Amino acid sequence: MFSGLIHINFWQGVIIVLVSMQFTSAAVSLYLHRSMTHRAITFHPLMCHLFRLWIWLTTVGVTTRQWVAVHRKHHAKCDTVEDPHSPQIHGLWALLTRGTLLYRKAARNEELVKVYGVGIKEDWLDRHLYVVHRYKGAPLFLLIEMLVFGAGAGSLVWLFQILALPFWASGFINGLAHTAGYRNHATKDDSRNLFPLGLIFCGEELHNNHHARPGSAKLSEKWYEFDMGWAVVCTLSMVKLCRINKR
């Protein structure tokens, strides 16, 4: 059991990490961001539970209500001193290296969560698992992957999976997407589109488009822009696993 049930080589491990990182991006972008925060999409309960379970397993202490509240305040106070994670206020380097710490500091503010987390109801699973045991998902996932892939390979795969959200989302989207890139809209904040092809972050690269129309389920606008998240949403909509509320 110590060597694992399944033996994987280096490249197989890389593929597993990349696929799981894409699913983490989809869970955050589609479920936490576009659905729960901005109500642009309504997912079938099956998809909601799948996203919630994956977020619980691959993040450390992230609850839906806290995530939604912090992001809503980011929109309300974007790039001002009250923004929880603006590179204009805290500096780009701070976002790239300590972006998750800035998020967690804001998430611990009970008044912020109360004001901006309005409308997010905690159900039975939240009260008995996802919230009360929010720090146990990641260790459990580590044990599972060590059993499946072995102690060494399983630990490495798990480590990269756990680092996906803090490094990519907290650093690149919250940091670089308010510093570098192009703008389709002259918004009041400094949001920018990092790249016209939203492939790595499930479409979140098109950040300026999102800040211009935060309630839209689709982030791409120009003919040369591609939103991977929108492609996933359209596919799920075709098989009745989600409903698009606003384009």
C-alpha positions in Angstrom: 0.0 0.0 0.0 2.9 2.3 0.7 4.0 2.2 -3.0 0.4 2.9 -4.1 -2.3 1.1 -5.9 -1.4 2.7 -9.2 2.1 3.4 -10.5 2.5 6.6 -12.5 5.5 8.0 -14.3 6.6 11.7 -14.4 4.5 12.7 -17.4 1.4 10.9 -16.2 1.8 12.8 -13.0 2.0 16.1 -14.9 -1.1 15.3 -16.9 -3.0 14.5 -13.6 -1.9 17.8 -12.1 -2.9 19.8 -15.2 -6.3 18.2 -15.5 -7.0 18.7 -11.8 -5.9 22.3 -12.0 -8.3 22.9 -14.9 -11.1 21.4 -12.8 -10.2 23.6 -9.9 -10.3 26.6 -12.2 -13.7 25.6 -13.4 -15.0 25.0 -9.9 -13.9 28.5 -8.8 -14.7 30.4 -12.0 -18.0 28.8 -12.8 -19.4 27.8 -9.4 -18.0 30.3 -6.9 -17.6 33.2 -9.2 -20.1 33.3 -12.0 -22.9 31.3 -10.2 -22.7 32.0 -6.5 -21.3 35.5 -6.6 -22.9 37.1 -9.7 -25.9 34.7 -10.2 -25.2 34.5 -13.9 -25.6 30.7 -13.9 -27.7 28.3 -12.0 -26.2 24.8 -11.8 -28.0 21.5 -11.4 -27.7 20.2 -7.7 -25.4 17.4 -9.0 -22.9 19.9 -10.4 -23.1 22.1 -7.3 -22.2 19.1 -5.0 -19.4 18.0 -7.4 -17.9 21.5 -7.4 -18.3 22.0 -3.7 -16.7 18.6 -2.9 -13.7 19.3 -5.2 -13.2 22.8 -3.6 -13.3 21.3 -0.2 -10.7 18.6 -1.1 -8.3 20.9 -3.0 -8.3 24.1 -1.0 -7.6 24.8 2.7 -10.4 26.5 4.6 -12.3 28.2 1.6 -16.0 28.5 2.3 -18.5 29.6 -0.3 -19.9 32.5 1.8 -16.5 33.9 2.6 -15.2 33.6 -1.0 -18.4 35.3 -2.3 -18.2 38.1 0.3 -14.6 39.0 -0.4 -15.1 39.0 -4.1 -18.2 41.2 -3.9 -16.3 43.7 -1.8 -13.5 43.6 -4.4 -16.1 44.7 -7.0 -17.7 47.3 -4.8 -14.4 48.9 -3.7 -12.1 47.9 -6.6 -8.6 49.3 -6.6 -9.3 51.6 -3.6 -7.9 51.4 -0.1 -10.9 49.2 0.9 -10.3 46.6 -1.8 -9.2 43.4 -0.1 -6.6 42.5 -2.7 -5.6 45.4 -5.1 -2.1 45.5 -6.5 -2.5 49.3 -6.7 -2.8 49.4 -2.9 -0.8 46.4 -1.7 1.7 46.2 -4.6 2.0 43.5 -7.3 4.7 41.6 -5.5 2.5 41.2 -2.4 -0.4 39.8 -4.6 2.0 37.4 -6.3 3.6 36.1 -3.1 1.0 36.7 -0.4 -2.3 37.0 -2.2 -3.9 34.2 -0.3 -3.0 35.8 3.0 -4.7 39.0 1.9 -7.8 37.0 1.0 -7.8 35.1 4.4 -7.4 38.3 6.3 -10.5 39.7 4.6 -12.4 36.4 5.0 -11.9 36.6 8.8 -13.7 39.9 8.9 -17.1 38.9 10.2 -18.7 42.2 9.4 -17.5 42.1 5.8 -18.8 38.5 5.4 -22.2 39.5 6.9 -22.6 42.5 4.6 -21.3 41.1 1.3 -22.2 37.5 1.8 -25.9 38.2 1.9 -28.1 35.7 0.1 -25.6 32.8 0.5 -27.4 30.2 2.6 -25.5 27.4 4.4 -27.2 24.0 4.0 -26.9 20.8 5.9 -23.7 19.8 4.1 -22.2 23.2 5.0 -23.1 22.9 8.7 -21.9 19.3 9.0 -19.0 19.1 6.6 -17.9 21.9 4.3 -17.8 24.7 6.9 -17.4 23.0 10.3 -14.7 20.7 8.9 -13.3 23.1 6.2 -9.7 22.4 7.1 -10.0 18.6 6.9 -10.7 18.2 3.2 -7.1 18.8 2.0 -5.5 16.4 4.5 -8.0 13.7 3.5 -7.2 14.3 -0.1 -3.5 13.9 0.6 -4.1 10.5 2.3 -6.3 9.3 -0.6 -3.6 10.3 -3.2 -0.8 8.7 -1.2 -2.8 5.5 -1.1 -3.6 5.6 -4.8 -0.2 6.8 -6.2 2.2 6.1 -3.4 3.7 8.3 -0.7 6.2 10.2 -3.0 4.1 10.6 -6.2 0.9 11.2 -4.3 2.4 13.9 -2.1 3.8 15.8 -5.1 0.6 15.6 -7.1 -1.4 16.8 -4.0 1.0 19.7 -3.4 0.6 21.1 -6.9 -3.1 20.6 -6.7 -3.3 22.5 -3.4 -1.1 25.3 -4.7 -3.2 25.9 -7.9 -5.8 28.3 -6.4 -3.4 30.4 -4.2 -0.8 30.8 -6.9 -2.8 31.2 -10.1 -6.0 32.9 -8.8 -4.7 35.0 -5.9 -1.5 36.0 -7.7 -2.1 36.2 -11.4 -5.8 37.1 -11.6 -6.0 39.4 -8.6 -2.5 40.8 -9.3 -1.5 40.8 -12.9 -5.1 41.3 -14.2 -5.1 44.7 -12.5 -1.6 45.6 -13.7 -0.8 44.3 -17.2 -2.8 43.5 -20.4 -5.3 45.3 -22.6 -8.6 47.0 -22.0 -11.8 46.8 -24.0 -13.7 49.0 -21.5 -12.7 52.2 -19.7 -13.9 51.0 -16.3 -13.3 53.0 -13.1 -10.9 50.4 -11.9 -7.6 49.1 -13.4 -8.9 45.7 -14.5 -7.3 44.3 -17.7 -7.6 41.4 -20.0 -4.4 39.4 -19.5 -4.8 37.5 -22.8 -7.5 37.1 -25.4 -7.6 33.3 -25.1 -9.0 32.3 -21.7 -7.6 28.7 -21.6 -5.5 28.4 -18.4 -7.8 30.2 -15.9 -11.1 29.0 -17.4 -11.7 32.4 -19.1 -10.8 34.6 -16.0 -8.0 36.0 -18.1 -10.6 38.3 -19.7 -10.8 40.3 -16.4 -11.6 43.7 -17.8 -14.6 42.3 -19.7 -15.8 40.8 -16.5 -15.5 44.1 -14.5 -17.4 45.9 -17.2 -20.2 43.4 -17.1 -19.9 41.4 -13.9 -23.3 39.8 -14.2 -22.6 38.2 -17.5 -22.0 34.4 -17.7 -19.8 35.0 -20.8 -16.5 36.8 -20.5 -15.4 36.9 -24.1 -16.6 39.8 -26.3 -14.4 40.3 -29.3 -14.2 37.8 -32.2 -10.6 36.9 -31.3 -11.4 36.3 -27.6 -12.2 32.8 -26.3 -13.7 32.0 -22.9 -13.1 28.3 -22.0 -15.6 28.7 -19.1 -18.3 29.8 -21.5 -17.7 26.7 -23.7 -18.1 24.5 -20.6 -21.3 26.3 -19.6 -22.8 26.0 -23.0 -22.0 22.2 -23.0 -23.5 21.7 -19.6 -26.5 23.8 -20.6 -27.1 21.5 -23.6 -27.4 18.4 -21.3 -29.5 20.3 -18.7 -26.9 20.5 -16.0 -27.0 24.3 -15.8 -29.2 27.3 -16.7 -27.7 30.5 -18.2 -29.4 33.5 -16.5 -27.5 36.3 -18.2 -25.2 36.5 -21.2 
